């Protein structure tokens, strides 16, 4: 210590970067990737697009729970959620299901927008980023 200041050290690392893990890799996309302790989920949509908003939300949230579990994480570690609604008038119905699903006191930052989804029967798509 000199003149009341602590020395600052910079550590440079030029080794190989951490490995990227990809899950359920397809020709176009993967369902999930993990890099540097961060989990990235592809947009999750309902398997059965004939269900109403509540039914589709339950399907999507179950898929998110399943993928996070495979990665060794859970919904309490979500860092960010991006929610796409085909019709913004479903906002209240979506929120009712979301509010009952999230961990109280650990609600993540979230954005919700109306968007034209890839299939007309889909009502909601959710993208998640989470910590391990």
N, C-alpha and C positions, 0 to 999 in steps of 0.2 A: 504494500500500500504506500503510495506516494502522494503527498499533498491532499490527503483525505479521499483519494479516488482509488477504487479497486481496478486492477488491470482487467481488460476485456480480451478474451481469447476467441478466435474464430477457428472453427474446425471445418475443414473442407474434406468431403468424402467423394472420391472419384471411382468408387467400386461399382459393381453392377447394381442396377436399380432393383427394388423389390419386385418379386414376381406378381404378375397379374393372373388371378384365378378367374376362369370363366365357367359358368354353369349352363347346362342345356344349350349348347352351342348349335346354332342352325346356320343355314346358308346366308341368311340376312342379318341375324342378330342373336344375342345370347339373352337368356332370361335374367341373369345376374352376373355381376363381376365384383371382385374384391381386390382392392389395391390399397396398400399402406394403411390397413385397418379401417377402410371405408367401404361400405357395401353400396352398390348401385343396382337398383332394380329397374328392369325394363318396365314400360307402362303395363299395368295389370288391368285386364278387362274380364268381364264375365264369360264363363264357358257357355252358359245358357242365356243368350241375348233376348229370349222371350219373356224373361221375368221383369217385374216392375223395378223401380229404383231401389227399393229396400232389398229385394232379392239379389239384384246385381251388386249392390254395395256389400252384402254379406259374402258373396262369392269372391269379390275382389279383395276384401279384407282377410278372408281365409287364405287366399293365395299369398298375400303379403306375409301373413303369420308363418305360413309354411316355408316360404323362401328365406325369411329371416332366421327361422329355426335351423334350416339346413346350413346356414352360414355360421351358426353359433351365436346368434343375437336374438333380439325380441323387440316388440313395438315400443318399449320404453327407451330405446336407444335411437329412435328415428331422429335424424338431424334436420330433415326437410321433406315436406310432402307437396307435390304438385298435383292438383286435382283438375281434371278436364270434364266438364259436363256438356252433354249434347244440347241440353235445354236448361238455361239458368233458372227456370221456374222450379226445377227439382232441387234447388239449393237447400231449402228447409228440410226436405225429406232426407237428403244426403247428410246434412248436419246432424239430424237426429240419430242416425246410425253411427256416424263418425264419433259423436260425443259419447255414445255408450261403449265404444271400442277403445278409444285412446286411454292411456294410463293417466289418471288424475295427477296433476302436478308435474307431469312430464310431457305436456302437449307440445308438439314440435312447431316450428315456423311452418306456415302453409300458405300456398297461393291457390285460389280457385278461379277458373275462368270458363267461359262458354267457348266450346270449340266444335267444329264439325269432325266427328270421329271417323275412323277408317271404315267402319261398317255401320249402316243405318240403325241396326238393332241395339247397338251399344249405347248405353245411357251415361256411363262413367268410365273414366280411365284414370288410374293413379300411378304416379311415378314417385319412388321413395329413395332417399339417400339415408343411410344409417351407419352407426358406429358398430364395430365388432363388440 
